[in-house]
Amino acid sequence: MATLTIGKLAKLADTSIDTVRYYEREGLIAPPSRRESGYRDYPTEVVERLKFIRRAKDLGFTLAEITELLTLTAQSERDMAGMKRAAEQKLALVQDKIRELNRIREGLQHLVDACPGHGALSSCPIVNALNQESRS
């Protein structure tokens, strides 16, 4: 079985050595065997696992969620319903964040539009709005 040093693994997975070590500590990748010299020997399939982790992170999954996804992928004989459910849950969270960010954008846009950008700061509509109590 072919193995990789941590440097070669990091390069092939397009990540850093520190990230590989971190994922190892967090249990996202199994601890590798070690040579007598202490160097780590990673199996070549760890490259694909690291790429999976990176792509999942790019989609907004947390490391805890990625751990769950990896657990699901290890059970390849199971139905894909669990994977779809995890993606649907992440999508719902992303949609909630988008709604919240849109609300924030609209509020900021209103404040920016209301401010003439000159004159005494004491009459600035942005400052006045920030000084007001919350209207829940």
N, CA, C and O atoms as CSV, one atom per row, in Angstrom:
chain,resi,resn,atom,element,x,y,z
A,1,MET,N,N,0.858,-1.188,0.000
A,1,MET,CA,C,0.000,0.000,0.000
A,1,MET,C,C,0.896,1.241,0.000
A,1,MET,O,O,1.814,1.359,0.812
A,2,ALA,N,N,0.615,2.159,-0.919
A,2,ALA,CA,C,1.393,3.390,-1.021
A,2,ALA,C,C,1.015,4.336,0.114
A,2,ALA,O,O,-0.141,4.407,0.530
A,3,THR,N,N,2.008,5.050,0.597
A,3,THR,CA,C,1.762,6.029,1.655
A,3,THR,C,C,2.368,7.365,1.269
A,3,THR,O,O,3.195,7.462,0.362
A,4,LEU,N,N,1.932,8.391,1.985
A,4,LEU,CA,C,2.383,9.750,1.711
A,4,LEU,C,C,2.902,10.389,2.989
A,4,LEU,O,O,2.396,10.132,4.081
A,5,THR,N,N,3.911,11.218,2.835
A,5,THR,CA,C,4.338,12.042,3.965
A,5,THR,C,C,3.308,13.142,4.154
A,5,THR,O,O,2.488,13.387,3.269
A,6,ILE,N,N,3.343,13.797,5.287
A,6,ILE,CA,C,2.375,14.861,5.558
A,6,ILE,C,C,2.518,16.008,4.561
A,6,ILE,O,O,1.519,16.606,4.160
A,7,GLY,N,N,3.739,16.317,4.162
A,7,GLY,CA,C,3.949,17.397,3.193
A,7,GLY,C,C,3.355,17.073,1.835
A,7,GLY,O,O,2.705,17.914,1.214
A,8,LYS,N,N,3.584,15.843,1.376
A,8,LYS,CA,C,3.040,15.416,0.081
A,8,LYS,C,C,1.511,15.343,0.144
A,8,LYS,O,O,0.826,15.744,-0.797
A,9,LEU,N,N,0.987,14.832,1.253
A,9,LEU,CA,C,-0.462,14.766,1.434
A,9,LEU,C,C,-1.078,16.156,1.377
A,9,LEU,O,O,-2.065,16.377,0.676
A,10,ALA,N,N,-0.494,17.087,2.115
A,10,ALA,CA,C,-1.016,18.456,2.144
A,10,ALA,C,C,-1.004,19.071,0.747
A,10,ALA,O,O,-1.954,19.744,0.347
A,11,LYS,N,N,0.069,18.836,0.017
A,11,LYS,CA,C,0.177,19.395,-1.329
A,11,LYS,C,C,-0.886,18.794,-2.253
A,11,LYS,O,O,-1.554,19.529,-2.980
A,12,LEU,N,N,-1.045,17.484,-2.232
A,12,LEU,CA,C,-2.026,16.823,-3.098
A,12,LEU,C,C,-3.460,17.220,-2.745
A,12,LEU,O,O,-4.323,17.289,-3.620
A,13,ALA,N,N,-3.709,17.479,-1.464
A,13,ALA,CA,C,-5.058,17.860,-1.023
A,13,ALA,C,C,-5.273,19.367,-1.066
A,13,ALA,O,O,-6.355,19.854,-0.736
A,14,ASP,N,N,-4.245,20.102,-1.471
A,14,ASP,CA,C,-4.310,21.558,-1.555
A,14,ASP,C,C,-4.707,22.175,-0.217
A,14,ASP,O,O,-5.631,22.984,-0.132
A,15,THR,N,N,-3.986,21.772,0.820
A,15,THR,CA,C,-4.212,22.294,2.157
A,15,THR,C,C,-2.860,22.456,2.840
A,15,THR,O,O,-1.825,22.149,2.248
A,16,SER,N,N,-2.862,22.928,4.058
A,16,SER,CA,C,-1.596,23.117,4.760
A,16,SER,C,C,-1.293,21.938,5.673
A,16,SER,O,O,-2.187,21.180,6.049
A,17,ILE,N,N,-0.047,21.800,6.015
A,17,ILE,CA,C,0.376,20.756,6.956
A,17,ILE,C,C,-0.318,20.960,8.293
A,17,ILE,O,O,-0.747,19.993,8.922
A,18,ASP,N,N,-0.432,22.204,8.732
A,18,ASP,CA,C,-1.107,22.489,10.009
A,18,ASP,C,C,-2.563,22.044,9.971
A,18,ASP,O,O,-3.086,21.547,10.968
A,19,THR,N,N,-3.216,22.217,8.835
A,19,THR,CA,C,-4.606,21.786,8.703
A,19,THR,C,C,-4.702,20.269,8.807
A,19,THR,O,O,-5.597,19.746,9.470
A,20,VAL,N,N,-3.792,19.568,8.160
A,20,VAL,CA,C,-3.778,18.101,8.243
A,20,VAL,C,C,-3.625,17.674,9.697
A,20,VAL,O,O,-4.352,16.801,10.171
A,21,ARG,N,N,-2.685,18.286,10.399
A,21,ARG,CA,C,-2.481,17.945,11.817
A,21,ARG,C,C,-3.724,18.264,12.649
A,21,ARG,O,O,-4.101,17.494,13.533
A,22,TYR,N,N,-4.350,19.394,12.364
A,22,TYR,CA,C,-5.551,19.793,13.091
A,22,TYR,C,C,-6.672,18.781,12.870
A,22,TYR,O,O,-7.320,18.354,13.825
A,23,TYR,N,N,-6.902,18.397,11.618
A,23,TYR,CA,C,-7.957,17.419,11.315
A,23,TYR,C,C,-7.659,16.079,11.978
A,23,TYR,O,O,-8.570,15.368,12.402
A,24,GLU,N,N,-6.400,15.752,12.060
A,24,GLU,CA,C,-6.008,14.519,12.751
A,24,GLU,C,C,-6.360,14.618,14.240
A,24,GLU,O,O,-6.932,13.690,14.812
A,25,ARG,N,N,-6.015,15.744,14.855
A,25,ARG,CA,C,-6.336,15.941,16.283
A,25,ARG,C,C,-7.836,15.923,16.528
A,25,ARG,O,O,-8.292,15.411,17.551
A,26,GLU,N,N,-8.612,16.481,15.592
A,26,GLU,CA,C,-10.064,16.559,15.731
A,26,GLU,C,C,-10.766,15.260,15.349
A,26,GLU,O,O,-11.983,15.151,15.500
A,27,GLY,N,N,-10.025,14.284,14.862
A,27,GLY,CA,C,-10.603,12.992,14.525
A,27,GLY,C,C,-11.248,12.926,13.149
A,27,GLY,O,O,-11.943,11.958,12.842
A,28,LEU,N,N,-11.030,13.941,12.315
A,28,LEU,CA,C,-11.593,13.925,10.958
A,28,LEU,C,C,-10.813,12.984,10.039
A,28,LEU,O,O,-11.361,12.442,9.078
A,29,ILE,N,N,-9.545,12.800,10.343
A,29,ILE,CA,C,-8.749,11.784,9.652
A,29,ILE,C,C,-8.082,10.930,10.721
A,29,ILE,O,O,-7.737,11.407,11.802
A,30,ALA,N,N,-7.911,9.671,10.393
A,30,ALA,CA,C,-7.322,8.736,11.358
A,30,ALA,C,C,-5.841,9.038,11.557
A,30,ALA,O,O,-5.158,9.470,10.628
A,31,PRO,N,N,-5.351,8.809,12.770
A,31,PRO,CA,C,-3.910,8.974,12.987
A,31,PRO,C,C,-3.153,7.994,12.082
A,31,PRO,O,O,-3.508,6.818,12.004
A,32,PRO,N,N,-2.127,8.475,11.409
A,32,PRO,CA,C,-1.394,7.612,10.483
A,32,PRO,C,C,-0.392,6.728,11.234
A,32,PRO,O,O,-0.086,6.947,12.406
A,33,SER,N,N,0.095,5.738,10.520
A,33,SER,CA,C,1.203,4.969,11.083
A,33,SER,C,C,2.435,5.877,11.060
A,33,SER,O,O,2.481,6.889,10.360
A,34,ARG,N,N,3.408,5.480,11.838
A,34,ARG,CA,C,4.632,6.285,11.896
A,34,ARG,C,C,5.842,5.416,11.577
A,34,ARG,O,O,5.901,4.238,11.929
A,35,ARG,N,N,6.779,6.022,10.917
A,35,ARG,CA,C,8.051,5.354,10.639
A,35,ARG,C,C,8.876,5.348,11.923
A,35,ARG,O,O,8.529,6.021,12.893
A,36,GLU,N,N,9.942,4.605,11.925
A,36,GLU,CA,C,10.833,4.611,13.086
A,36,GLU,C,C,11.368,6.011,13.366
A,36,GLU,O,O,11.654,6.359,14.511
A,37,SER,N,N,11.501,6.808,12.310
A,37,SER,CA,C,12.001,8.170,12.452
A,37,SER,C,C,10.961,9.113,13.061
A,37,SER,O,O,11.284,10.236,13.448
A,38,GLY,N,N,9.705,8.646,13.142
A,38,GLY,CA,C,8.634,9.484,13.676
A,38,GLY,C,C,7.798,10.156,12.602
A,38,GLY,O,O,6.755,10.738,12.898
A,39,TYR,N,N,8.251,10.079,11.346
A,39,TYR,CA,C,7.489,10.673,10.251
A,39,TYR,C,C,6.158,9.946,10.085
A,39,TYR,O,O,6.067,8.729,10.248
A,40,ARG,N,N,5.143,10.715,9.760
A,40,ARG,CA,C,3.820,10.139,9.523
A,40,ARG,C,C,3.755,9.534,8.123
A,40,ARG,O,O,4.326,10.073,7.174
A,41,ASP,N,N,3.050,8.404,8.007
A,41,ASP,CA,C,2.789,7.756,6.723
A,41,ASP,C,C,1.281,7.663,6.535
A,41,ASP,O,O,0.618,6.837,7.163
A,42,TYR,N,N,0.746,8.515,5.665
A,42,TYR,CA,C,-0.701,8.550,5.415
A,42,TYR,C,C,-1.051,7.681,4.226
A,42,TYR,O,O,-0.340,7.687,3.221
A,43,PRO,N,N,-2.146,6.929,4.328
A,43,PRO,CA,C,-2.614,6.192,3.144
A,43,PRO,C,C,-3.074,7.186,2.079
A,43,PRO,O,O,-3.554,8.273,2.401
A,44,THR,N,N,-2.926,6.810,0.821
A,44,THR,CA,C,-3.252,7.730,-0.278
A,44,THR,C,C,-4.728,8.133,-0.297
A,44,THR,O,O,-5.060,9.207,-0.799
A,45,GLU,N,N,-5.624,7.292,0.240
A,45,GLU,CA,C,-7.058,7.644,0.208
A,45,GLU,C,C,-7.388,8.828,1.115
A,45,GLU,O,O,-8.486,9.378,1.030
A,46,VAL,N,N,-6.466,9.224,1.972
A,46,VAL,CA,C,-6.705,10.382,2.838
A,46,VAL,C,C,-6.783,11.666,2.004
A,46,VAL,O,O,-7.416,12.637,2.420
A,47,VAL,N,N,-6.148,11.674,0.839
A,47,VAL,CA,C,-6.222,12.850,-0.051
A,47,VAL,C,C,-7.679,13.155,-0.377
A,47,VAL,O,O,-8.115,14.299,-0.252
A,48,GLU,N,N,-8.430,12.146,-0.791
A,48,GLU,CA,C,-9.837,12.350,-1.141
A,48,GLU,C,C,-10.661,12.760,0.072
A,48,GLU,O,O,-11.589,13.559,-0.054
A,49,ARG,N,N,-10.340,12.232,1.230
A,49,ARG,CA,C,-11.056,12.610,2.457
A,49,ARG,C,C,-10.825,14.084,2.761
A,49,ARG,O,O,-11.761,14.799,3.119
A,50,LEU,N,N,-9.584,14.541,2.621
A,50,LEU,CA,C,-9.279,15.957,2.863
A,50,LEU,C,C,-9.978,16.856,1.846
A,50,LEU,O,O,-10.440,17.942,2.196
A,51,LYS,N,N,-10.057,16.421,0.613
A,51,LYS,CA,C,-10.761,17.199,-0.415
A,51,LYS,C,C,-12.259,17.266,-0.095
A,51,LYS,O,O,-12.892,18.307,-0.273
A,52,PHE,N,N,-12.814,16.154,0.376
A,52,PHE,CA,C,-14.219,16.108,0.787
A,52,PHE,C,C,-14.451,17.124,1.901
A,52,PHE,O,O,-15.413,17.892,1.856
A,53,ILE,N,N,-13.578,17.127,2.893
A,53,ILE,CA,C,-13.693,18.048,4.034
A,53,ILE,C,C,-13.648,19.490,3.540
A,53,ILE,O,O,-14.461,20.315,3.955
A,54,ARG,N,N,-12.699,19.794,2.657
A,54,ARG,CA,C,-12.563,21.170,2.148
A,54,ARG,C,C,-13.812,21.598,1.379
A,54,ARG,O,O,-14.299,22.716,1.552
A,55,ARG,N,N,-14.329,20.710,0.531
A,55,ARG,CA,C,-15.526,21.058,-0.244
A,55,ARG,C,C,-16.727,21.258,0.685
A,55,ARG,O,O,-17.536,22.161,0.469
A,56,ALA,N,N,-16.842,20.426,1.707
A,56,ALA,CA,C,-17.938,20.580,2.672
A,56,ALA,C,C,-17.798,21.899,3.430
A,56,ALA,O,O,-18.793,22.584,3.668
A,57,LYS,N,N,-16.571,22.259,3.811
A,57,LYS,CA,C,-16.342,23.543,4.481
A,57,LYS,C,C,-16.715,24.694,3.556
A,57,LYS,O,O,-17.313,25.678,3.993
A,58,ASP,N,N,-16.363,24.574,2.278
A,58,ASP,CA,C,-16.701,25.619,1.312
A,58,ASP,C,C,-18.210,25.815,1.189
A,58,ASP,O,O,-18.674,26.903,0.849
A,59,LEU,N,N,-18.972,24.760,1.466
A,59,LEU,CA,C,-20.440,24.849,1.426
A,59,LEU,C,C,-21.020,25.293,2.765
A,59,LEU,O,O,-22.238,25.376,2.917
A,60,GLY,N,N,-20.154,25.578,3.735
A,60,GLY,CA,C,-20.619,26.126,5.002
A,60,GLY,C,C,-20.813,25.121,6.116
A,60,GLY,O,O,-21.263,25.488,7.201
A,61,PHE,N,N,-20.486,23.865,5.877
A,61,PHE,CA,C,-20.635,22.871,6.941
A,61,PHE,C,C,-19.570,23.106,8.008
A,61,PHE,O,O,-18.418,23.405,7.693
A,62,THR,N,N,-19.964,22.967,9.269
A,62,THR,CA,C,-19.023,23.068,10.381
A,62,THR,C,C,-18.248,21.752,10.486
A,62,THR,O,O,-18.617,20.754,9.867
A,63,LEU,N,N,-17.180,21.763,11.271
A,63,LEU,CA,C,-16.408,20.529,11.434
A,63,LEU,C,C,-17.253,19.437,12.095
A,63,LEU,O,O,-17.118,18.260,11.760
A,64,ALA,N,N,-18.117,19.821,13.026
A,64,ALA,CA,C,-19.000,18.826,13.657
A,64,ALA,C,C,-19.950,18.227,12.612
A,64,ALA,O,O,-20.194,17.020,12.606
A,65,GLU,N,N,-20.477,19.072,11.739
A,65,GLU,CA,C,-21.370,18.578,10.688
A,65,GLU,C,C,-20.611,17.713,9.693
A,65,GLU,O,O,-21.134,16.715,9.198
A,66,ILE,N,N,-19.373,18.104,9.406
A,66,ILE,CA,C,-18.552,17.317,8.481
A,66,ILE,C,C,-18.261,15.947,9.081
A,66,ILE,O,O,-18.232,14.946,8.365
A,67,THR,N,N,-18.049,15.901,10.376
A,67,THR,CA,C,-17.843,14.611,11.048
A,67,THR,C,C,-19.060,13.710,10.826
A,67,THR,O,O,-18.916,12.518,10.551
A,68,GLU,N,N,-20.249,14.284,10.946
A,68,GLU,CA,C,-21.476,13.516,10.695
A,68,GLU,C,C,-21.551,13.058,9.243
A,68,GLU,O,O,-21.927,11.920,8.966
A,69,LEU,N,N,-21.192,13.946,8.316
A,69,LEU,CA,C,-21.213,13.581,6.896
A,69,LEU,C,C,-20.235,12.441,6.620
A,69,LEU,O,O,-20.544,11.514,5.871
A,70,LEU,N,N,-19.056,12.517,7.231
A,70,LEU,CA,C,-18.056,11.463,7.040
A,70,LEU,C,C,-18.539,10.136,7.614
A,70,LEU,O,O,-18.285,9.073,7.047
A,71,THR,N,N,-19.230,10.209,8.731
A,71,THR,CA,C,-19.806,8.999,9.318
A,71,THR,C,C,-20.819,8.387,8.361
A,71,THR,O,O,-20.853,7.172,8.168
A,72,LEU,N,N,-21.640,9.242,7.768
A,72,LEU,CA,C,-22.623,8.755,6.793
A,72,LEU,C,C,-21.947,8.121,5.581
A,72,LEU,O,O,-22.385,7.073,5.106
A,73,THR,N,N,-20.892,8.743,5.081
A,73,THR,CA,C,-20.222,8.213,3.888
A,73,THR,C,C,-19.521,6.896,4.186
A,73,THR,O,O,-19.317,6.084,3.283
A,74,ALA,N,N,-19.152,6.677,5.434
A,74,ALA,CA,C,-18.509,5.409,5.805
A,74,ALA,C,C,-19.501,4.257,5.779
A,74,ALA,O,O,-19.104,3.092,5.786
A,75,GLN,N,N,-20.779,4.575,5.751
A,75,GLN,CA,C,-21.835,3.558,5.721
A,75,GLN,C,C,-22.455,3.541,4.328
A,75,GLN,O,O,-23.657,3.755,4.167
A,76,SER,N,N,-21.633,3.288,3.343
A,76,SER,CA,C,-22.058,3.425,1.944
A,76,SER,C,C,-23.209,2.511,1.558
A,76,SER,O,O,-23.888,2.767,0.563
A,77,GLU,N,N,-23.442,1.451,2.324
A,77,GLU,CA,C,-24.559,0.561,1.996
A,77,GLU,C,C,-25.897,1.141,2.426
A,77,GLU,O,O,-26.946,0.648,2.012
A,78,ARG,N,N,-25.874,2.170,3.242
A,78,ARG,CA,C,-27.121,2.792,3.712
A,78,ARG,C,C,-27.724,3.673,2.627
A,78,ARG,O,O,-27.072,4.030,1.645
A,79,ASP,N,N,-28.967,4.003,2.836
A,79,ASP,CA,C,-29.701,4.875,1.927
A,79,ASP,C,C,-29.152,6.295,2.014
A,79,ASP,O,O,-28.598,6.685,3.042
A,80,MET,N,N,-29.301,7.054,0.963
A,80,MET,CA,C,-28.774,8.421,0.921
A,80,MET,C,C,-29.662,9.440,1.633
A,80,MET,O,O,-29.360,10.633,1.626
A,81,ALA,N,N,-30.747,8.985,2.244
A,81,ALA,CA,C,-31.680,9.903,2.908
A,81,ALA,C,C,-30.997,10.732,3.993
A,81,ALA,O,O,-31.292,11.919,4.139
A,82,GLY,N,N,-30.096,10.125,4.748
A,82,GLY,CA,C,-29.405,10.854,5.807
A,82,GLY,C,C,-28.542,11.984,5.261
A,82,GLY,O,O,-28.487,13.069,5.840
A,83,MET,N,N,-27.871,11.722,4.147
A,83,MET,CA,C,-27.032,12.747,3.524
A,83,MET,C,C,-27.905,13.880,2.995
A,83,MET,O,O,-27.574,15.055,3.159
A,84,LYS,N,N,-29.019,13.524,2.362
A,84,LYS,CA,C,-29.912,14.562,1.843
A,84,LYS,C,C,-30.471,15.398,2.984
A,84,LYS,O,O,-30.543,16.623,2.880
A,85,ARG,N,N,-30.867,14.746,4.072
A,85,ARG,CA,C,-31.413,15.455,5.233
A,85,ARG,C,C,-30.375,16.444,5.794
A,85,ARG,O,O,-30.719,17.574,6.139
A,86,ALA,N,N,-29.115,16.018,5.882
A,86,ALA,CA,C,-28.055,16.910,6.383
A,86,ALA,C,C,-27.889,18.118,5.463
A,86,ALA,O,O,-27.730,19.243,5.937
A,87,ALA,N,N,-27.924,17.890,4.166
A,87,ALA,CA,C,-27.798,19.003,3.206
A,87,ALA,C,C,-29.010,19.927,3.275
A,87,ALA,O,O,-28.866,21.146,3.178
A,88,GLU,N,N,-30.193,19.360,3.442
A,88,GLU,CA,C,-31.398,20.185,3.562
A,88,GLU,C,C,-31.352,21.049,4.821
A,88,GLU,O,O,-31.746,22.215,4.793
A,89,GLN,N,N,-30.874,20.480,5.911
A,89,GLN,CA,C,-30.757,21.252,7.153
A,89,GLN,C,C,-29.767,22.395,6.988
A,89,GLN,O,O,-30.015,23.505,7.458
A,90,LYS,N,N,-28.652,22.134,6.326
A,90,LYS,CA,C,-27.654,23.186,6.094
A,90,LYS,C,C,-28.236,24.255,5.179
A,90,LYS,O,O,-28.024,25.446,5.405
A,91,LEU,N,N,-28.961,23.841,4.156
A,91,LEU,CA,C,-29.591,24.791,3.240
A,91,LEU,C,C,-30.571,25.688,3.987
A,91,LEU,O,O,-30.608,26.895,3.745
A,92,ALA,N,N,-31.359,25.120,4.886
A,92,ALA,CA,C,-32.323,25.913,5.665
A,92,ALA,C,C,-31.586,26.945,6.521
A,92,ALA,O,O,-32.030,28.088,6.629
A,93,LEU,N,N,-30.472,26.552,7.125
A,93,LEU,CA,C,-29.687,27.509,7.926
A,93,LEU,C,C,-29.124,28.631,7.058
A,93,LEU,O,O,-29.139,29.797,7.452
A,94,VAL,N,N,-28.632,28.273,5.883
A,94,VAL,CA,C,-28.087,29.279,4.965
A,94,VAL,C,C,-29.193,30.245,4.534
A,94,VAL,O,O,-28.969,31.454,4.472
A,95,GLN,N,N,-30.371,29.722,4.240
A,95,GLN,CA,C,-31.483,30.593,3.835
A,95,GLN,C,C,-31.879,31.532,4.977
A,95,GLN,O,O,-32.199,32.696,4.732
A,96,ASP,N,N,-31.861,31.044,6.216
A,96,ASP,CA,C,-32.140,31.902,7.376
A,96,ASP,C,C,-31.095,33.018,7.485
A,96,ASP,O,O,-31.436,34.173,7.741
A,97,LYS,N,N,-29.827,32.665,7.288
A,97,LYS,CA,C,-28.762,33.672,7.353
A,97,LYS,C,C,-28.927,34.716,6.260
A,97,LYS,O,O,-28.720,35.906,6.493
A,98,ILE,N,N,-29.300,34.270,5.071
A,98,ILE,CA,C,-29.511,35.202,3.959
A,98,ILE,C,C,-30.636,36.172,4.289
A,98,ILE,O,O,-30.513,37.372,4.045
A,99,ARG,N,N,-31.733,35.662,4.844
A,99,ARG,CA,C,-32.845,36.545,5.232
A,99,ARG,C,C,-32.384,37.569,6.260
A,99,ARG,O,O,-32.724,38.748,6.165
A,100,GLU,N,N,-31.609,37.118,7.241
A,100,GLU,CA,C,-31.105,38.030,8.274
A,100,GLU,C,C,-30.155,39.067,7.660
A,100,GLU,O,O,-30.233,40.249,7.994
A,101,LEU,N,N,-29.273,38.637,6.779
A,101,LEU,CA,C,-28.361,39.579,6.128
A,101,LEU,C,C,-29.126,40.571,5.246
A,101,LEU,O,O,-28.752,41.742,5.182
A,102,ASN,N,N,-30.165,40.136,4.581
A,102,ASN,CA,C,-30.992,41.051,3.778
A,102,ASN,C,C,-31.661,42.090,4.671
A,102,ASN,O,O,-31.739,43.264,4.310
A,103,ARG,N,N,-32.146,41.657,5.843
A,103,ARG,CA,C,-32.757,42.588,6.801
A,103,ARG,C,C,-31.725,43.622,7.252
A,103,ARG,O,O,-32.027,44.813,7.323
A,104,ILE,N,N,-30.526,43.173,7.551
A,104,ILE,CA,C,-29.458,44.081,7.969
A,104,ILE,C,C,-29.105,45.040,6.837
A,104,ILE,O,O,-28.947,46.240,7.063
A,105,ARG,N,N,-28.982,44.514,5.621
A,105,ARG,CA,C,-28.655,45.360,4.467
A,105,ARG,C,C,-29.702,46.443,4.270
A,105,ARG,O,O,-29.361,47.603,4.035
A,106,GLU,N,N,-30.973,46.073,4.364
A,106,GLU,CA,C,-32.045,47.055,4.186
A,106,GLU,C,C,-31.994,48.134,5.266
A,106,GLU,O,O,-32.183,49.316,4.978
A,107,GLY,N,N,-31.741,47.727,6.497
A,107,GLY,CA,C,-31.627,48.701,7.588
A,107,GLY,C,C,-30.458,49.654,7.383
A,107,GLY,O,O,-30.590,50.863,7.574
A,108,LEU,N,N,-29.321,49.104,6.995
A,108,LEU,CA,C,-28.148,49.952,6.738
A,108,LEU,C,C,-28.380,50.863,5.533
A,108,LEU,O,O,-27.994,52.032,5.551
A,109,GLN,N,N,-29.006,50.331,4.493
A,109,GLN,CA,C,-29.280,51.144,3.309
A,109,GLN,C,C,-30.185,52.315,3.663
A,109,GLN,O,O,-29.979,53.428,3.179
A,110,HIS,N,N,-31.184,52.073,4.501
A,110,HIS,CA,C,-32.095,53.127,4.948
A,110,HIS,C,C,-31.314,54.215,5.692
A,110,HIS,O,O,-31.529,55.406,5.468
A,111,LEU,N,N,-30.412,53.796,6.573
A,111,LEU,CA,C,-29.612,54.774,7.333
A,111,LEU,C,C,-28.679,55.561,6.414
A,111,LEU,O,O,-28.552,56.778,6.548
A,112,VAL,N,N,-28.034,54.873,5.492
A,112,VAL,CA,C,-27.120,55.550,4.561
A,112,VAL,C,C,-27.891,56.532,3.691
A,112,VAL,O,O,-27.420,57.645,3.457
A,113,ASP,N,N,-29.057,56.144,3.213
A,113,ASP,CA,C,-29.875,57.024,2.366
A,113,ASP,C,C,-30.363,58.250,3.147
A,113,ASP,O,O,-30.517,59.328,2.573
A,114,ALA,N,N,-30.606,58.089,4.453
A,114,ALA,CA,C,-31.132,59.186,5.272
A,114,ALA,C,C,-30.047,60.196,5.659
A,114,ALA,O,O,-30.358,61.323,6.045
A,115,CYS,N,N,-28.798,59.801,5.560
A,115,CYS,CA,C,-27.700,60.676,6.007
A,115,CYS,C,C,-27.182,61.516,4.843
A,115,CYS,O,O,-26.805,60.969,3.807
A,116,PRO,N,N,-27.160,62.858,5.005
A,116,PRO,CA,C,-26.665,63.705,3.919
A,116,PRO,C,C,-25.137,63.620,3.754
A,116,PRO,O,O,-24.604,63.990,2.708
A,117,GLY,N,N,-24.444,63.137,4.779
A,117,GLY,CA,C,-22.992,62.993,4.670
A,117,GLY,C,C,-22.221,64.262,4.972
A,117,GLY,O,O,-21.009,64.308,4.762
A,118,HIS,N,N,-22.896,65.298,5.462
A,118,HIS,CA,C,-22.208,66.540,5.845
A,118,HIS,C,C,-23.010,67.202,6.952
A,118,HIS,O,O,-24.177,66.874,7.167
A,119,GLY,N,N,-22.403,68.102,7.627
A,119,GLY,CA,C,-23.072,68.794,8.726
A,119,GLY,C,C,-22.620,68.245,10.074
A,119,GLY,O,O,-21.738,67.390,10.151
A,120,ALA,N,N,-23.239,68.751,11.125
A,120,ALA,CA,C,-22.862,68.378,12.487
A,120,ALA,C,C,-23.219,66.923,12.756
A,120,ALA,O,O,-24.308,66.460,12.417
A,121,LEU,N,N,-22.288,66.219,13.368
A,121,LEU,CA,C,-22.510,64.813,13.708
A,121,LEU,C,C,-23.678,64.643,14.661
A,121,LEU,O,O,-24.340,63.605,14.660
A,122,SER,N,N,-23.935,65.664,15.477
A,122,SER,CA,C,-25.045,65.570,16.433
A,122,SER,C,C,-26.404,65.464,15.740
A,122,SER,O,O,-27.379,65.038,16.360
A,123,SER,N,N,-26.480,65.841,14.475
A,123,SER,CA,C,-27.749,65.714,13.750
A,123,SER,C,C,-27.704,64.578,12.713
A,123,SER,O,O,-28.558,64.499,11.830
A,124,CYS,N,N,-26.735,63.735,12.831
A,124,CYS,CA,C,-26.594,62.615,11.892
A,124,CYS,C,C,-27.690,61.575,12.144
A,124,CYS,O,O,-27.819,61.091,13.269
A,125,PRO,N,N,-28.477,61.222,11.135
A,125,PRO,CA,C,-29.536,60.235,11.317
A,125,PRO,C,C,-29.007,58.841,11.681
A,125,PRO,O,O,-29.707,58.063,12.328
A,126,ILE,N,N,-27.793,58.532,11.274
A,126,ILE,CA,C,-27.213,57.232,11.628
A,126,ILE,C,C,-26.922,57.186,13.125
A,126,ILE,O,O,-27.282,56.227,13.808
A,127,VAL,N,N,-26.265,58.232,13.629
A,127,VAL,CA,C,-25.961,58.297,15.063
A,127,VAL,C,C,-27.256,58.297,15.868
A,127,VAL,O,O,-27.374,57.581,16.863
A,128,ASN,N,N,-28.226,59.101,15.435
A,128,ASN,CA,C,-29.503,59.162,16.148
A,128,ASN,C,C,-30.192,57.803,16.185
A,128,ASN,O,O,-30.728,57.411,17.222
A,129,ALA,N,N,-30.185,57.087,15.078
A,129,ALA,CA,C,-30.829,55.781,15.034
A,129,ALA,C,C,-30.107,54.786,15.947
A,129,ALA,O,O,-30.747,53.971,16.611
A,130,LEU,N,N,-28.779,54.858,15.976
A,130,LEU,CA,C,-28.014,53.937,16.821
A,130,LEU,C,C,-28.178,54.255,18.311
A,130,LEU,O,O,-28.031,53.377,19.162
A,131,ASN,N,N,-28.482,55.513,18.612
A,131,ASN,CA,C,-28.686,55.910,20.004
A,131,ASN,C,C,-30.086,55.606,20.515
A,131,ASN,O,O,-30.313,55.625,21.725
A,132,GLN,N,N,-31.028,55.325,19.622
A,132,GLN,CA,C,-32.395,55.034,20.028
A,132,GLN,C,C,-32.480,53.621,20.611
A,132,GLN,O,O,-31.697,52.733,20.276
A,133,GLU,N,N,-33.463,53.453,21.497
A,133,GLU,CA,C,-33.710,52.114,22.035
A,133,GLU,C,C,-34.300,51.242,20.946
A,133,GLU,O,O,-34.941,51.725,20.012
A,134,SER,N,N,-34.074,49.974,21.084
A,134,SER,CA,C,-34.597,48.999,20.120
A,134,SER,C,C,-36.118,49.039,20.111
A,134,SER,O,O,-36.759,49.117,21.159
A,135,ARG,N,N,-36.682,48.984,18.909
A,135,ARG,CA,C,-38.145,48.976,18.754
A,135,ARG,C,C,-38.580,47.558,18.409
A,135,ARG,O,O,-38.871,47.279,17.245
A,136,SER,N,N,-38.633,46.674,19.364
A,136,SER,CA,C,-38.995,45.280,19.100
A,136,SER,C,C,-40.470,45.108,18.891
A,136,SER,O,O,-40.935,43.992,18.658
